[in-house]
Amino acid sequence: MEVLPVINETYTNEEDWEYDYPDSTEEPAVVEALSKRLEAELREAKDTHLSMGEVLLPNGLTRRIAQDIFRMADNEPCGLRGCTLYVNFEGEGFNRMLCTFRCDPSTPSTFELYLTLKQSTAGWSNILPQFLKKITRGSAVMISSEYRLYLKKLYRSSLY
């Protein structure tokens, strides 16, 4: 074994010991994949649970939801891999479970996220393009840009 000389540095400031972690380069890819998965699950649920011709989402809604999910999962022991997501829909006078999926089926769930999408109460129909009105023929559900995201931990931390 070789011994290398080390210059003795004195670290007097607290800042000398802090390391500024670079931003995760995987975040955009993970958020994009989660956004696409959420869109696919909503497409599938549209036919089976909503029985509607079209489900109209505000632009960028699934990406914003995916970013929030990613941020909430960051503090969990297994991160996003330990997430089970329950997607619910709150319409006019009814609530319906749309879908459930695990972000990584090979990892045990350490937390659950409950996403509740709401039906838009604003009159979107008067701002929709005419061709879209003809395509949907009134059987469209318009999702609001507001949603609720609730986290439920499935473990007990020994720190508390």
C-alpha atoms as one frame of an Amber mdcrd trajectory, in Angstrom:
protein
   0.000   0.000   0.000   1.287   3.415  -0.886   0.883   6.394   1.393   0.307
   9.669  -0.376   1.055  13.012   1.175  -2.001  15.129   1.931  -1.971  18.851
   2.409  -3.597  19.650   5.724  -6.495  21.953   4.960  -8.439  23.682   7.659
 -12.128  23.920   7.048 -13.505  26.653   9.227 -16.730  27.512   7.453 -19.770
  25.282   7.484 -20.062  25.936   3.753 -16.733  24.182   3.188 -18.375  20.907
   4.195 -21.529  21.292   2.133 -21.766  19.629  -1.218 -24.089  21.037  -3.809
 -25.563  18.037  -5.562 -26.140  18.615  -9.259 -29.701  18.489 -10.512 -30.781
  15.018 -11.441 -30.444  14.406 -15.158 -32.920  11.551 -14.955 -35.805  13.733
 -13.752 -36.998  14.904 -17.196 -36.946  11.355 -18.581 -38.731   9.882 -15.560
 -41.337  12.650 -15.519 -41.954  12.211 -19.254 -42.322   8.423 -18.895 -44.696
   8.814 -15.945 -46.719  11.405 -17.864 -47.087   9.048 -20.849 -48.030   6.153
 -18.557 -50.690   8.301 -16.897 -52.084   9.293 -20.318 -52.195   5.641 -21.391
 -53.995   4.615 -18.194 -56.527   7.432 -18.658 -57.128   6.366 -22.278 -57.815
   2.822 -21.156 -60.048   3.957 -18.276 -62.033   6.217 -20.610 -63.643   3.242
 -22.317 -64.067   0.996 -19.301 -65.052   3.397 -16.510 -66.286   6.643 -18.023
 -68.142   5.357 -21.107 -67.493   8.623 -22.895 -66.470   9.390 -26.432 -63.681
  11.749 -25.472 -61.831  12.865 -22.371 -60.343  16.311 -22.826 -57.343  17.251
 -20.705 -55.822  20.710 -20.330 -52.483  21.046 -22.081 -49.603  19.877 -19.881
 -51.795  18.506 -17.081 -50.310  15.001 -17.034 -46.781  16.427 -17.091 -47.563
  18.709 -14.134 -49.078  15.788 -12.220 -46.023  13.636 -13.028 -43.698  16.371
 -11.732 -45.668  16.584  -8.477 -45.578  12.799  -8.096 -41.821  12.788  -8.729
 -41.277  15.491  -6.082 -43.435  13.692  -3.507 -41.663  10.379  -4.158 -38.259
  11.972  -3.650 -38.597  11.791   0.153 -39.678   8.143   0.213 -37.355   5.194
   0.989 -37.634   3.565  -2.450 -38.419   6.748  -4.340 -40.813   6.525  -7.252
 -40.250   2.773  -7.528 -42.174   2.231  -4.272 -45.253   4.148  -5.447 -48.720
   2.766  -6.047 -50.921   5.347  -7.753 -54.716   5.368  -7.463 -56.478   7.593
  -9.986 -60.015   8.735  -9.161 -62.435  10.919 -11.079 -64.833  13.322  -9.394
 -67.682  14.215 -11.725 -71.011  15.947 -11.337 -72.590  13.986  -8.507 -70.389
  10.888  -8.725 -66.929   9.626  -7.821 -65.284   6.807  -9.709 -62.023   4.880
  -9.403 -60.410   4.960 -12.839 -57.250   2.935 -12.423 -54.490   1.752 -10.139
 -50.917   1.042 -11.084 -47.566   0.463  -9.453 -44.687   2.479 -10.835 -42.344
  -0.507 -10.446 -44.110  -3.857  -9.971 -40.850  -5.501  -8.847 -40.480  -3.154
  -5.833 -42.701  -3.448  -2.754 -44.978  -0.456  -2.301 -43.762   1.886   0.422
 -46.365   4.576  -0.187 -49.604   5.217  -2.038 -50.605   8.329  -3.912 -54.255
   9.143  -4.471 -54.844  11.379  -7.478 -58.310  12.871  -7.867 -59.116  14.481
 -11.192 -62.121  16.766 -11.301 -64.623  17.420 -14.039 -64.435  20.963 -15.304
 -67.388  23.119 -14.321 -66.362  25.936 -16.642 -68.151  26.127 -19.958 -65.445
  24.806 -22.228 -67.950  23.994 -24.933 -68.204  27.600 -26.029 -64.431  27.870
 -26.548 -63.921  24.519 -28.263 -63.283  24.619 -31.989 -66.317  23.710 -34.084
 -64.695  20.575 -35.537 -64.044  19.237 -32.029 -67.679  19.805 -31.040 -68.796
  17.732 -34.028 -66.347  14.938 -33.274 -67.333  14.600 -29.612 -71.093  15.115
 -30.182 -71.594  16.161 -26.577 -70.187  12.959 -25.114 -66.961  14.560 -23.956
 -65.792  14.838 -20.377 -63.665  17.877 -19.738 -61.095  17.535 -16.969 -60.292
  20.573 -14.852 -56.709  21.750 -14.446 -57.207  21.396 -10.678 -56.489  18.078
  -9.000 -55.778  16.636  -5.561 -52.772  14.499  -4.773 -52.665  12.810  -1.371
 -49.795  10.689  -0.021 -50.300   7.754   2.342 -47.200   6.094   3.806 -47.213
   2.320   4.175 -44.391   2.207   6.700 -43.609   3.640  10.091 -40.456   5.682
  10.406 -38.280   4.927  13.430 -37.210   8.569  13.558 -40.511   9.779  15.026
